């Protein structure tokens, strides 16, 4: 009887010990879980603090308003000249751009590609003065140094279709004409040109344009560029994530309405810039080639641009060469007619 009682007491003690051990294990597990969470959160908070200090020390941009405003029709032709341009994003670091000297004549269609790296997009930074404090050299647009122009005047007179088009929260009318400079008729006109007739000017746009597809956002950006009719247009990887129909619309709009504009196209799709007047090849921040597609592919058979084209499929390469030769002959015939007309007018 006594042994039975002892066994029951031992069993009860064992059960109590197991229950205590389990409860303590759960507590330790909870403590461990919270500890891991804290270990992960500490670096995140420190990173946030680091970003706050970075934002506090962000260099201020240049003046928004021009002390000596440019002419009302500036730029009237679209000539752009980079003079000894260098960019250092990191203090005392290696320059991203290295002594770039470049002249783009009015109405030129320029394709910008790069063999390695992403420095080609730095052209946009220099043109829009996004890196004022890290920029060395001068950028002249139609004879006017951009450093003497206020940021409002400079950026409002150069149109850009960005790689990832961003729309603001508000109506379509506000996104097309935020400063209320144009009539509804003009806005309806540009929407029709990019085949967005089914939209209304009072249509609401969510933050970032998330209620529109990527193709629709880019077409809205093109409509905005058409509305402003600037003489300089920058296209930043515009063919990315586009359907065939949108590409056709964009090509038609560029050929019809931006014929007399200076267009700078930054892209990784080499076949999309074959009809450019000039190809600009960058490599590690240096300008390594500058010439027409015909010159870089047909005349200079061992050019860097030619080596980049040779990475395509043979069928695509053959098509590109045919297109280059065809465009070159068209340009020659056009220049001959232009010269003949000029001579007749001088007689």
PAZAPA-4460 file (N, C-alpha, C; in steps of 0.05 Angstrom, whole numbers, plus 32768, in hexadecimal, padded with zeros to 4 digits):
% residues 347
    n_x    n_y    n_z   ca_x   ca_y   ca_z    c_x    c_y    c_z   seq   type   mol
   8011   7FE8   8000   8000   8000   8000   8011   8019   8000     1      X     A
   8026   8017   8010   8038   802E   8012   8047   8032   7FF8     2      X     A
   804E   801B   7FEA   805C   801D   7FD1   804B   802A   7FBB     3      X     A
   8031   8023   7FBC   801E   802E   7FA8   801C   804D   7FAC     4      X     A
   801B   8055   7FC6   801A   8071   7FCC   8033   8080   7FC2     5      X     A
   804A   8073   7FC5   8063   8080   7FBD   8064   8083   7F9E     6      X     A
   805A   806D   7F90   8059   806E   7F73   8047   8085   7F69     7      X     A
   8030   8088   7F76   801E   809D   7F6E   802A   80B9   7F73     8      X     A
   8038   80BB   7F89   8046   80D5   7F8F   805C   80DC   7F7A     9      X     A
   806B   80C6   7F73   8080   80C9   7F5F   8074   80D1   7F44    10      X     A
   805E   80C3   7F3D   8050   80C9   7F24   8046   80E6   7F23    11      X     A
   803B   80EE   7F3A   8031   810A   7F3C   8048   811E   7F39    12      X     A
   805E   8118   7F47   8075   8129   7F46   8081   812B   7F2A    13      X     A
   8081   8113   7F1C   808C   8113   7F00   807A   8124   7EEE    14      X     A
   8060   8121   7EF1   804D   8130   7EE0   8051   814E   7EE5    15      X     A
   8054   8155   7EFF   8058   8171   7F05   8072   817C   7EF9    16      X     A
   8087   816B   7EFA   80A1   8173   7EEF   809F   8177   7ED1    17      X     A
   8091   8164   7EC3   808E   8166   7EA6   807F   817F   7E9F    18      X     A
   8069   8184   7EAE   8059   819C   7EA8   806A   81B5   7EAD    19      X     A
   807A   81B5   7EC2   808B   81CD   7EC8   809F   81D1   7EB2    20      X     A
   80AC   81BA   7EA9   80C0   81BB   7E94   80B4   81C6   7E7A    21      X     A
   809C   81BC   7E73   808F   81C5   7E5B   8089   81E3   7E5C    22      X     A
   807E   81EC   7E73   8077   8208   7E76   8090   821A   7E74    23      X     A
   80A6   8211   7E80   80BE   8220   7E7F   80CA   8220   7E63    24      X     A
   80C7   8209   7E55   80D1   8208   7E39   80C2   821C   7E27    25      X     A
   80A8   821E   7E2B   8098   8231   7E1C   80A1   824D   7E21    26      X     A
   80A7   8253   7E3B   80B0   826E   7E42   80CB   8274   7E36    27      X     A
   80DD   825F   7E37   80F8   8263   7E2B   80F6   8266   7E0C    28      X     A
   80E4   8257   7E00   80E0   825A   7DE3   80D6   8275   7DDC    29      X     A
   80C3   8280   7DEC   80B9   829B   7DE7   80CE   82B0   7DEB    30      X     A
   80DF   82AC   7DFF   80F6   82BE   7E04   8109   82BD   7DED    31      X     A
   810F   82A5   7DE3   8121   82A1   7DCD   8116   82AF   7DB3    32      X     A
   80FC   82AB   7DAF   80EF   82B7   7D98   80F1   82D5   7D99    33      X     A
   80EB   82E1   7DAF   80ED   82FE   7DB2   810A   8308   7DAF    34      X     A
   811D   82F8   7DB9   8139   82FF   7DB7   8142   8300   7D9A    35      X     A
   813A   82EC   7D8B   8141   82EB   7D6E   8134   8303   7D60    36      X     A
   811B   8309   7D67   810D   831F   7D5B   811C   833A   7D60    37      X     A
   8125   833D   7D7A   8133   8355   7D81   814E   8357   7D72    38      X     A
   815B   8340   7D6F   8175   8340   7D62   8172   8348   7D45    39      X     A
   815C   8340   7D38   8156   8347   7D1D   814E   8364   7D1A    40      X     A
   813F   836E   7D2E   8134   8389   7D2C   814A   839F   7D31    41      X     A
   815D   8398   7D42   8172   83AC   7D49   8181   83B6   7D30    42      X     A
   818B   83A4   7D1E   8198   83AF   7D06   8185   83BF   7CF4    43      X     A
   816C   83B7   7CF3   8158   83C6   7CE3   8155   83E2   7CEE    44      X     A
   8153   83E5   7D08   8150   83FF   7D14   8169   8410   7D10    45      X     A
   8180   8403   7D12   8199   8411   7D0E   819C   841A   7CF1    46      X     A
   8192   8409   7CDE   8192   8411   7CC2   8180   8429   7CBD    47      X     A
   8169   8429   7CCB   8156   843F   7CC8   8163   8459   7CD2    48      X     A
   8171   8457   7CE9   817F   846E   7CF3   8194   8478   7CE0    49      X     A
   81A2   8465   7CD3   81B7   846C   7CC0   81AA   847B   7CA8    50      X     A
   8193   8472   7C9F   8186   847F   7C89   817C   849B   7C91    51      X     A
   8173   849E   7CAA   816A   84B8   7CB3   8181   84CC   7CB2    52      X     A
   8199   84C3   7CBB   81B1   84D4   7CBB   81B8   84DB   7C9E    53      X     A
   81B5   84C7   7C8B   81BB   84CC   7C6F   81A8   84E2   7C64    54      X     A
   818E   84E0   7C6B   817B   84F4   7C61   8180   850F   7C6D    55      X     A
   818A   8510   7C86   8191   852A   7C92   81A8   8537   7C83    56      X     A
   81BB   8526   7C79   81D2   8531   7C6C   81D0   8532   7C4E    57      X     A
   81B8   852E   7C43   81B5   852F   7C26   81BB   854B   7C1C    58      X     A
   81CD   854D   7C08   81D4   8567   7BFD   81BC   8575   7BF0    59      X     A
   81BA   858F   7BF4   81A3   859D   7BE9   81A7   85A1   7BCB    60      X     A
   8190   85A0   7BBC   8191   85A5   7B9F   8195   85C3   7B9A    61      X     A
   819A   85C9   7B81   819E   85E5   7B79   8184   85F4   7B7B    62      X     A
   8184   860E   7B75   816C   861E   7B77   8156   8615   7B64    63      X     A
   813D   8616   7B6D   8127   860D   7B5D   8121   8621   7B47    64      X     A
   8120   863A   7B4E   811A   8650   7B3B   8134   865B   7B2F    65      X     A
   8133   8663   7B17   814A   866F   7B09   814C   868D   7B10    66      X     A
   8164   8695   7B18   8169   86B1   7B1D   8168   86C1   7B03    67      X     A
   8170   86B4   7AED   816F   86C0   7AD3   8160   86AC   7AC0    68      X     A
   8145   86AD   7ABF   8136   8698   7AB1   813E   8696   7A94    69      X     A
   813F   867D   7A8A   8145   8679   7A6D   812F   8683   7A5B    70      X     A
   8134   8685   7A41   811F   868E   7A2F   8107   867B   7A30    71      X     A
   80EF   8686   7A2A   80D7   8677   7A2C   80D7   865E   7A1B    72      X     A
   80E5   865F   7A04   80E5   8648   79F2   80FD   8636   79F6    73      X     A
   810C   863A   7A0B   8124   862A   7A11   811C   860E   7A1B    74      X     A
   8129   85F9   7A12   813B   85F7   79FB   812C   85F7   79E0    75      X     A
   8135   8606   79CD   8126   8608   79B4   812F   85F4   799F    76      X     A
   8148   85EB   79A1   8152   85D7   798D   8158   85BC   7999    77      X     A
   8162   85BB   79B2   8168   85A2   79BF   8185   8598   79BD    78      X     A
   8198   85AB   79B9   81B4   85A3   79B9   81BE   85A0   79D6    79      X     A
   81CC   858A   79DB   81D6   8584   79F6   81F4   857F   79F4    80      X     A
   8203   858C   7A06   8220   8588   7A06   822A   8582   7A23    81      X     A
   8237   856B   7A26   8244   8564   7A3F   8261   856B   7A3D    82      X     A
   826B   857B   7A4F   8287   8584   7A4E   8297   857A   7A67    83      X     A
   82A8   8567   7A63   82BA   855C   7A78   82AA   8554   7A91    84      X     A
   8295   8544   7A8D   8283   853C   7AA3   828E   8525   7AB2    85      X     A
   828F   8527   7ACD   8297   8511   7ADF   8283   8511   7AF6    86      X     A
   827D   84F9   7B00   826B   84F6   7B17   8277   84E4   7B2B    87      X     A
   8277   84ED   7B44   8280   84DD   7B5B   8269   84DA   7B6E    88      X     A
   825D   84C2   7B70   8247   84BE   7B83   8251   84BA   7B9F    89      X     A
   826A   84B0   7BA2   8276   84AB   7BBC   828E   84BE   7BBF    90      X     A
   828F   84CB   7BD6   82A4   84DF   7BDB   82BF   84D1   7BDA    91      X     A
   82D1   84DC   7BCB   82ED   84D1   7BC7   82EC   84B6   7BBA    92      X     A
   82D6   84AE   7BAE   82D4   8495   7BA0   82DA   8499   7B82    93      X     A
   82DA   8482   7B73   82DF   8483   7B57   82C7   8490   7B48    94      X     A
   82CC   84A0   7B34   82B6   84AD   7B25   82A6   8499   7B15    95      X     A
   828C   849D   7B14   827A   848D   7B04   827C   8495   7AE7    96      X     A
   827C   84AF   7AE3   8281   84BB   7AC8   829D   84C6   7AC9    97      X     A
   82AB   84C2   7AB2   82C8   84CA   7AB2   82CD   84DC   7A9A    98      X     A
   82CC   84F6   7A9F   82D4   850A   7A8B   82C5   8506   7A71    99      X     A
   82AB   8506   7A72   829A   8502   7A5A   8298   851D   7A4B   100      X     A
   829F   851C   7A31   829B   8532   7A1F   8289   8528   7A08   101      X     A
   8272   8535   7A05   825E   852A   79F3   824D   8541   79E8   102      X     A
   8247   853F   79CE   8236   8553   79C1   821F   8544   79B3   103      X     A
   8207   854C   79BA   81EF   8541   79AC   81E1   8558   799E   104      X     A
   81E0   8556   7984   81D5   856B   7973   81B6   856B   7974   105      X     A
   81A9   8581   796D   818C   8582   796E   817F   856D   795C   106      X     A
   816A   8561   7966   8159   854D   7958   8167   8532   7955   107      X     A
   817F   852F   7960   818B   8514   795F   817C   8501   7970   108      X     A
   817B   84E8   7966   8170   84D1   7975   8188   84C1   797F   109      X     A
   818D   84C1   7999   81A5   84B5   79A4   819E   849D   79B5   110      X     A
   81AB   8486   79AF   81A7   846E   79BF   81BF   846B   79D1   111      X     A
   81BA   8466   79EB   81D0   8463   79FF   81D0   8447   7A0A   112      X     A
   81E6   8439   7A06   81E9   841D   7A11   8203   841B   7A20   113      X     A
   8206   8406   7A2F   821E   8402   7A3E   8226   83E5   7A3F   114      X     A
   823F   83E0   7A3C   8249   83C4   7A3C   8248   83B8   7A58   115      X     A
   824D   83C7   7A6C   824D   83BD   7A88   8246   83D3   7A9B   116      X     A
   8237   83CC   7AB0   8230   83E0   7AC4   8216   83EE   7ABD   117      X     A
   820F   8403   7ACD   81F6   8411   7AC9   81FB   842F   7AC8   118      X     A
   8213   8438   7AC1   8219   8454   7AC1   820A   8464   7AAC   119      X     A
   81FF   8456   7A98   81F2   8465   7A82   81DA   8475   7A8D   120      X     A
   81CD   846B   7AA2   81B7   847A   7AAE   81C1   8493   7ABC   121      X     A
   81DA   8495   7AC1   81E5   84AE   7ACD   81E3   84C6   7ABB   122      X     A
   81DF   84C1   7AA0   81DA   84D7   7A8E   81C1   84E6   7A96   123      X     A
   81AD   84D7   7A9F   8194   84E4   7AA8   819A   84F5   7AC0   124      X     A
   81AA   84EB   7AD3   81B1   84FA   7AEB   81BE   8514   7AE5   125      X     A
   81D0   8514   7AD1   81DE   852C   7ACA   81CC   8540   7ABC   126      X     A
   81BB   8535   7AAA   81A9   8546   7A9A   8195   8555   7AAC   127      X     A
   818A   8546   7AC0   8175   8552   7AD1   8181   855E   7AEB   128      X     A
   819C   855E   7AED   81AA   8569   7B04   81A1   855B   7B1E   129      X     A
   81A1   8541   7B1E   819A   8532   7B36   81B2   852D   7B48   130      X     A
   81CA   8534   7B3D   81E3   852F   7B4D   81F4   8549   7B4C   131      X     A
   81E8   855F   7B53   81F6   8579   7B51   8210   8579   7B5F   132      X     A
   8210   8570   7B79   8229   8572   7B89   823E   855F   7B81   133      X     A
   8237   8549   7B73   824B   8535   7B6A   8252   8538   7B4D   134      X     A
   8247   854D   7B40   824B   8551   7B23   8261   8565   7B1E   135      X     A
   8274   855D   7B0D   8289   856F   7B05   8289   8573   7AE6   136      X     A
   828B   858B   7ADD   8289   8591   7AC1   8270   85A1   7ABA   137      X     A
   826B   85A5   7AA1   8254   85B6   7A98   8243   85A7   7A84   138      X     A
   8229   85AD   7A86   8215   85A3   7A73   8208   85BB   7A67   139      X     A
   820A   85BD   7A4D   8200   85D4   7A3E   81E8   85CB   7A2D   140      X     A
   81D1   85D7   7A30   81BA   85D2   7A20   81B3   85EB   7A10   141      X     A
   81B5   85E9   79F6   81AF   8600   79E5   81BE   8619   79EE   142      X     A
   81D8   8615   79F4   81E9   862C   79FB   81E6   8636   7A17   143      X     A
   81D6   8629   7A28   81D1   8632   7A43   81DB   861D   7A57   144      X     A
   81ED   8625   7A69   81F7   8612   7A7E   81E0   860C   7A91   145      X     A
   81DC   85F2   7A95   81C5   85E9   7AA6   81C9   85F2   7AC3   146      X     A
   81E1   85F7   7ACB   81E6   8600   7AE7   81DA   861C   7AEC   147      X     A
   81D6   862B   7AD6   81CB   8646   7AD9   81AD   8646   7AD7   148      X     A
   81A1   862F   7AD4   8184   862C   7AD1   8178   8620   7AEA   149      X     A
   8163   862B   7AF4   8155   861F   7B0B   814A   8604   7B05   150      X     A
   8148   85F3   7B1A   8140   85D7   7B15   8124   85D6   7B09   151      X     A
   8112   85E8   7B11   80F7   85E8   7B06   80F7   85EC   7AE8   152      X     A
   8106   8600   7ADF   8108   8606   7AC3   8116   85F0   7AB3   153      X     A
   812B   85E4   7ABF   813A   85CF   7AB2   8129   85B6   7AAF   154      X     A
   811F   85AC   7AC4   8111   8592   7AC4   80F6   8593   7AB6   155      X     A
   80E9   85AA   7AB6   80D0   85AC   7AA8   80D3   85AE   7A8A   156      X     A
   80EB   85B4   7A81   80F0   85B7   7A64   80FE   859F   7A57   157      X     A
   8100   8589   7A67   810B   8570   7A5C   80F7   855A   7A64   158      X     A
   80ED   854C   7A51   80DA   8536   7A56   80E8   851C   7A5A   159      X     A
   80DD   850B   7A6B   80E9   84F1   7A6F   80D3   84DC   7A72   160      X     A
   80D8   84C4   7A66   80C7   84AD   7A6B   80D7   849A   7A7B   161      X     A
   80D3   8498   7A95   80E5   8487   7AA6   80E0   8469   7AA3   162      X     A
   80F3   845B   7AAC   80F2   843D   7AAB   80DA   8433   7ABB   163      X     A
   80D5   843E   7AD2   80BE   8436   7AE3   80AD   844F   7AE6   164      X     A
   809A   8453   7AD3   808A   846C   7AD4   807A   846D   7AEE   165      X     A
   807A   8485   7AFA   806C   8489   7B13   8056   849E   7B0F   166      X     A
   803E   8498   7B19   8028   84AB   7B17   8020   84B3   7B33   167      X     A
   8016   84CC   7B36   800F   84D7   7B50   7FF2   84D1   7B56   168      X     A
   7FEC   84D0   7B6F   7FD1   84CC   7B78   7FC0   84E5   7B70   169      X     A
   7FAB   84E0   7B62   7F9A   84F6   7B59   7F8D   84EF   7B3E   170      X     A
   7F82   8502   7B31   7F74   84FD   7B18   7F88   84FA   7B01   171      X     A
   7F7F   84F0   7AEA   7F90   84EE   7AD3   7F97   850A   7AC9   172      X     A
   7F84   851D   7ACC   7F89   8539   7AC4   7FA1   8544   7AD3   173      X     A
   7FA1   853F   7AEE   7FB7   8549   7AFF   7FD2   853D   7AF6   174      X     A
   7FD2   8523   7AEF   7FEB   8516   7AE7   7FF5   8520   7ACC   175      X     A
   7FE3   8528   7ABB   7FEB   8532   7AA1   7FF4   854F   7AA3   176      X     A
   7FE6   855F   7AB3   7FEA   857C   7AB4   7FE8   8585   7AD1   177      X     A
   7FFD   857F   7AE2   7FFB   8587   7AFE   7FFB   85A5   7B03   178      X     A
   8005   85B5   7AF0   8006   85D2   7AF4   7FF0   85E1   7AE5   179      X     A
   7FDD   85D2   7ADA   7FC5   85DD   7ACD   7FCD   85F1   7AB8   180      X     A
   7FDE   85E8   7AA5   7FE7   85F9   7A8F   7FD9   85F3   7A75   181      X     A
   7FCA   85DD   7A73   7FBF   85D5   7A59   7FA1   85D1   7A5C   182      X     A
   7F93   85D2   7A45   7F76   85CE   7A44   7F6F   85B1   7A44   183      X     A
   7F56   85AB   7A4B   7F4D   8590   7A4A   7F4E   8585   7A2D   184      X     A
   7F49   8596   7A1A   7F4A   858E   79FE   7F66   8584   79F6   185      X     A
   7F7A   8592   79FF   7F96   858A   79FA   7F9C   856F   7A07   186      X     A
   7F93   856C   7A20   7F98   8552   7A2E   7F89   853B   7A20   187      X     A
   7F70   8540   7A17   7F62   852B   7A09   7F71   8524   79EF   188      X     A
   7F7D   8538   79E2   7F8C   8533   79CA   7FA3   8520   79CD   189      X     A
   7FB3   8525   79E2   7FCB   8514   79E7   7FC3   84F8   79F0   190      X     A
   7FAD   84F6   79FF   7FA3   84DB   7A07   7F9A   84CB   79EE   191      X     A
   7F8F   84D9   79DB   7F87   84CC   79C2   7F9F   84C2   79B3   192      X     A
   7FB4   84D2   79B3   7FCC   84CA   79A4   7FD9   84B1   79AF   193      X     A
   7FD7   84AD   79C9   7FE3   8494   79D5   7FCE   847F   79D9   194      X     A
   7FB6   8483   79CC   7FA0   846F   79CC   7F96   8468   79E8   195      X     A
   7F93   847D   79F8   7F86   847A   7A13   7F6B   8489   7A14   196      X     A
   7F5D   8487   79FE   7F43   8495   79FB   7F2E   848C   7A0F   197      X     A
   7F31   8473   7A19   7F1D   8468   7A2C   7F20   8473   7A48   198      X     A
   7F35   8483   7A4D   7F38   848F   7A68   7F2B   84AB   7A69   199      X     A
   7F24   84B3   7A81   7F19   84CE   7A85   7F2D   84DF   7A95   200      X     A
   7F2C   84F9   7A91   7F3F   850A   7A9F   7F3A   850B   7ABD   201      X     A
   7F22   8504   7AC6   7F1C   8503   7AE3   7F20   84E7   7AEE   202      X     A
   7F2B   84D5   7ADE   7F30   84BA   7AE8   7F45   84BA   7AFE   203      X     A
   7F3F   84AC   7B14   7F51   84AD   7B2C   7F69   849A   7B28   204      X     A
   7F80   84A3   7B31   7F98   8494   7B2F   7FA2   848F   7B4C   205      X     A
   7FA6   8475   7B52   7FB0   846E   7B6D   7FCE   8475   7B6F   206      X     A
   7FD8   8474   7B88   7FF4   847B   7B8D   8007   846A   7B7B   207      X     A
   8017   8477   7B6B   802A   8469   7B5A   801D   845E   7B41   208      X     A
   8003   8463   7B3D   7FF5   8458   7B25   7FF1   843A   7B26   209      X     A
   7FED   842F   7B3E   7FEB   8412   7B41   7FD1   8407   7B35   210      X     A
   7FBE   8418   7B30   7FA5   840F   7B23   7FA7   8410   7B04   211      X     A
   7FC0   8414   7AFA   7FC5   8413   7ADD   7FDC   83FF   7AD8   212      X     A
   7FDC   83F4   7AC0   7FF2   83E2   7AB9   800B   83F3   7AB3   213      X     A
   8022   83E5   7AB1   803B   83F2   7AAB   803A   8400   7A8F   214      X     A
   802D   83F2   7A7C   802A   83FE   7A61   8019   8417   7A62   215      X     A
   8003   8417   7A71   7FF2   842F   7A72   8000   8446   7A80   216      X     A
   8010   8440   7A94   801F   8455   7AA2   8033   8462   7A8F   217      X     A
   8040   8452   7A7F   8054   845E   7A6C   8046   846E   7A57   218      X     A
   802E   8465   7A4E   801F   8475   7A3A   8016   848F   7A46   219      X     A
   800F   848F   7A5F   8007   84A8   7A6C   801F   84BB   7A6D   220      X     A
   8037   84B0   7A73   804F   84C0   7A73   8055   84CC   7A58   221      X     A
   8050   84BC   7A43   8053   84C6   7A27   803F   84DC   7A21   222      X     A
   8027   84D9   7A2B   8012   84ED   7A27   801B   8507   7A34   223      X     A
   8027   8505   7A4B   8031   851D   7A5A   8047   852A   7A4A   224      X     A
   8059   851A   7A3F   806F   8525   7A2F   8065   8532   7A15   225      X     A
   8050   8526   7A09   8044   8532   79F1   8038   854D   79F8   226      X     A
   802C   854F   7A10   801E   8567   7A18   8032   857E   7A1B   227      X     A
   8049   8578   7A26   805D   858D   7A2C   806D   8594   7A13   228      X     A
   8070   8582   7A00   807E   8587   79E6   809A   8593   79EA   229      X     A
   80A9   8587   79FC   80C5   8590   7A00   80D6   8586   79EA   230      X     A
   80ED   8594   79E5   80FE   858D   79CF   8113   8577   79D7   231      X     A
   8114   856F   79F0   8125   855A   79F9   8115   8545   7A07   232      X     A
   8118   852C   79FE   810A   8515   7A0A   811D   84FF   7A11   233      X     A
   811B   84F6   7A2A   812C   84E0   7A34   811B   84C7   7A38   234      X     A
   8123   84B1   7A2C   8115   8498   7A2E   8126   8484   7A3E   235      X     A
   811D   847D   7A56   812E   846B   7A67   8122   844F   7A68   236      X     A
   812D   843D   7A58   8124   8421   7A57   8106   841F   7A53   237      X     A
   80FB   842D   7A3F   80DE   842E   7A3D   80D2   8415   7A32   238      X     A
   80E2   8403   7A25   80D6   83EB   7A19   80D4   83D4   7A2D   239      X     A
   80DE   83D8   7A46   80DC   83C3   7A5A   80BF   83BF   7A62   240      X     A
   80B6   83A6   7A64   809C   839E   7A6E   8085   83AA   7A5E   241      X     A
   8088   83AC   7A44   8073   83B7   7A33   8069   83A1   7A20   242      X     A
   804E   83A2   7A1B   8043   8390   7A07   8048   839B   79EB   243      X     A
   8044   838B   79D7   804A   8392   79BC   803A   83AA   79B2   244      X     A
   8020   83AB   79BA   800F   83C1   79B1   8019   83DC   79BC   245      X     A
   8021   83DC   79D5   802B   83F5   79E1   8045   83FE   79D4   246      X     A
   8057   83EB   79CD   8070   83F1   79BF   806A   83FF   79A4   247      X     A
   8055   83F4   7996   804E   8400   797C   8044   841C   797F   248      X     A
   8033   8421   7994   8029   843C   7999   8040   844F   799F   249      X     A
   8052   8446   79B0   8069   8458   79B8   807A   845E   799F   250      X     A
   8080   844B   798F   8090   8450   7977   8082   8464   7964   251      X     A
   8068   8461   7961   8059   8473   7950   805A   848F   795B   252      X     A
   8056   8492   7975   8056   84AD   7981   8071   84BA   797F   253      X     A
   8087   84AA   7983   80A2   84B6   7981   80A7   84BF   7965   254      X     A
   80A1   84AE   7951   80A7   84B5   7935   8096   84CC   792B   255      X     A
   807D   84CF   7936   806B   84E3   792C   806E   84FE   793A   256      X     A
   8071   84FE   7954   8070   8516   7964   808A   851F   7970   257      X     A
   809E   850E   7971   80B8   8516   797C   80CE   8515   7966   258      X     A
   80C5   8518   794D   80D8   8517   7937   80ED   852D   7938   259      X     A
   80E4   8545   7942   80F7   855C   7942   8101   8561   795F   260      X     A
   8101   854D   796F   810B   854F   798A   8125   853F   798D   261      X     A
   8135   8548   79A0   814D   8538   79A7   8144   8522   79BA   262      X     A
   814A   8509   79B3   8141   84F2   79C3   8159   84E2   79CC   263      X     A
   815B   84DE   79E6   8170   84CD   79F1   8163   84B4   79FC   264      X     A
   8169   849D   79F0   815D   8483   79F8   8172   8472   7A06   265      X     A
   816C   846C   7A20   817E   845B   7A30   8171   843F   7A31   266      X     A
   8180   842B   7A28   8173   8411   7A26   8188   83FB   7A27   267      X     A
   817E   83E2   7A2D   818E   83CA   7A2B   8186   83BA   7A12   268      X     A
   8170   83C2   7A05   8167   83B4   79ED   8173   83C2   79D5   269      X     A
   8189   83B7   79CB   8198   83C4   79B6   8189   83C7   799C   270      X     A
   8177   83B3   7997   8168   83B4   797E   8154   83CB   797D   271      X     A
   814E   83D7   7994   813A   83EC   7995   8146   8408   798E   272      X     A
   8160   840A   798B   816D   8423   7985   817C   8423   796B   273      X     A
   8177   840F   795A   8185   840C   7941   817F   8424   792E   274      X     A
   8167   8430   7930   8160   8446   791F   8168   8461   792B   275      X     A
   817A   8461   793F   8184   847A   794B   8198   8487   7938   276      X     A
   819B   84A1   793B   81AF   84AF   792C   81CB   84A9   7937   277      X     A
   81CD   84A7   7951   81E7   84A2   795E   81E3   848D   7974   278      X     A
   81F8   847C   7977   81F9   8469   798D   8210   8472   799F   279      X     A
   820A   8473   79B9   821E   847B   79CD   8223   8462   79DE   280      X     A
   823C   8458   79DE   8243   8440   79ED   8254   8448   7A05   281      X     A
   824A   8441   7A1D   8258   8447   7A36   8265   842D   7A40   282      X     A
   827C   8430   7A4E   8289   8419   7A5B   8298   8423   7A73   283      X     A
   828E   841A   7A8B   829B   8422   7AA4   829E   8440   7AA7   284      X     A
   8288   844F   7AA0   8288   846C   7AA3   8296   847B   7A8E   285      X     A
   82A0   846E   7A79   82AE   847C   7A63   829E   8479   7A49   286      X     A
   82A0   848E   7A39   8294   848E   7A1F   82A8   8480   7A0C   287      X     A
   82A1   8467   7A03   82B5   8458   79F3   82AE   8458   79D5   288      X     A
   8295   845C   79CE   828D   845E   79B2   8276   8472   79AE   289      X     A
   8278   847F   7997   8264   8494   7991   8262   8495   7973   290      X     A
   824C   848C   7967   8249   848C   794A   822E   8481   7942   291      X     A
   8229   8482   7928   820F   8478   791E   820F   845A   791E   292      X     A
   81F8   844D   791F   81F7   8430   791E   8205   8424   7906   293      X     A
   8203   8432   78EE   8210   8429   78D6   822F   842A   78DA   294      X     A
   8238   843F   78E6   8255   8441   78EB   825F   842C   78FE   295      X     A
   8250   8427   7913   825A   8414   7928   8256   83F7   7920   296      X     A
   8243   83F1   790E   823E   83D5   7907   8249   83CD   78EC   297      X     A
   8248   83DF   78D8   8250   83D9   78BD   826C   83E1   78B7   298      X     A
   8274   83FA   78BF   828E   8404   78B9   82A3   83F9   78CC   299      X     A
   829D   83FC   78E6   82AF   83F2   78FB   82A5   83D6   7903   300      X     A
   82AF   83C2   78F6   82A6   83A6   78FA   82AD   839B   7915   301      X     A
   82C1   83A7   7923   82C9   839C   793D   82C3   83B0   7953   302      X     A
   82AE   83BF   7950   82A6   83D3   7964   829A   83C5   797D   303      X     A
   829A   83D3   7994   828F   83C8   79AC   8271   83C4   79A9   304      X     A
   8264   83D7   799B   8247   83D4   7997   8241   83BB   7985   305      X     A
   8253   83B6   7972   824F   839F   7961   8252   8385   7971   306      X     A
   8265   8385   7984   8269   836D   7995   8250   8369   79A7   307      X     A
   8243   837E   79B0   822B   837C   79C0   8214   8371   79AF   308      X     A
   8212   837A   7996   81FD   8370   7984   8201   8353   797D   309      X     A
   821A   834A   797B   8220   832E   7974   8217   831A   7989   310      X     A
   820F   8323   79A0   8205   8311   79B5   81E8   8309   79B0   311      X     A
   81DB   8316   799D   81C0   830F   7996   81BF   82F6   7984   312      X     A
   81A7   82EC   7980   81A3   82D5   796E   81AA   82DD   7951   313      X     A
   81B3   82CA   7941   81BC   82D0   7926   81A6   82DD   7915   314      X     A
   818D   82D4   7918   8177   82DF   7909   8173   82FC   7911   315      X     A
   8175   8302   792B   8171   831D   7934   8188   832F   792A   316      X     A
   81A1   8325   792B   81B8   8334   7921   81B4   833B   7904   317      X     A
   81AC   8328   78F4   81A8   832D   78D7   8193   8342   78D2   318      X     A
   817D   8341   78E2   8168   8355   78E0   8172   8371   78E8   319      X     A
   8182   8372   78FD   818D   838C   7906   819F   8398   78F0   320      X     A
   81B0   8388   78E4   81C2   8392   78CF   81B2   839C   78B7   321      X     A
   819D   838E   78AF   818D   8396   7899   817F   83B1   78A0   322      X     A
   8176   83B3   78B8   8168   83CC   78C1   817C   83E4   78C1   323      X     A
   8194   83DF   78CA   81A8   83F4   78CB   81AF   83FE   78AF   324      X     A
   81B3   83EB   789C   81BA   83F3   7880   81A2   8402   7874   325      X     A
   818A   83F8   7878   8172   8405   786D   816F   8421   7878   326      X     A
   8172   8425   7892   816F   843F   789E   8185   8452   7894   327      X     A
   819D   8448   7891   81B4   8458   7887   81AE   8463   786B   328      X     A
   81A3   8452   7859   819D   845B   783E   8186   846F   783E   329      X     A
   8173   846B   7850   815D   847E   7852   8167   8499   785B   330      X     A
   8179   849A   786E   8185   84B2   7878   8196   84C0   7862   331      X     A
   81A4   84B1   7852   81B4   84BC   783C   81A2   84CA   7828   332      X     A
   818C   84BC   7820   8179   84C8   780D   816C   84E1   7818   333      X     A
   8165   84E0   7832   8159   84F8   783F   816D   850F   783F   334      X     A
   8186   850A   7846   819A   8520   7847   81A0   852B   782B   335      X     A
   819F   851A   7816   81A3   8523   77FB   818D   8536   77F2   336      X     A
   8174   852E   77F8   815D   853F   77F1   815F   8559   7801   337      X     A
   8167   8558   781A   8169   8570   782A   817E   8583   781F   338      X     A
   8195   8578   7817   81AA   8588   780B   81A2   8595   77F1   339      X     A
   8194   8585   77E0   818B   858F   77C6   8177   85A6   77CA   340      X     A
   8165   85A3   77DD   8152   85B8   77E2   8160   85D1   77EC   341      X     A
   8174   85CD   77FD   8183   85E4   7808   8192   85F3   77F1   342      X     A
   819D   85E4   77DE   81AB   85F1   77C8   8197   8600   77B6   343      X     A
   8180   85F5   77B1   816C   8602   77A1   8163   861C   77AE   344      X     A
   8160   861C   77C8   8157   8634   77D6   816D   864A   77D6   345      X     A
   8186   8641   77D4   819C   8655   77D3   81A1   8660   77B8   346      X     A
   8195   8654   77A3   8199   865D   7788   8189   8677   7783   347      X     A
***
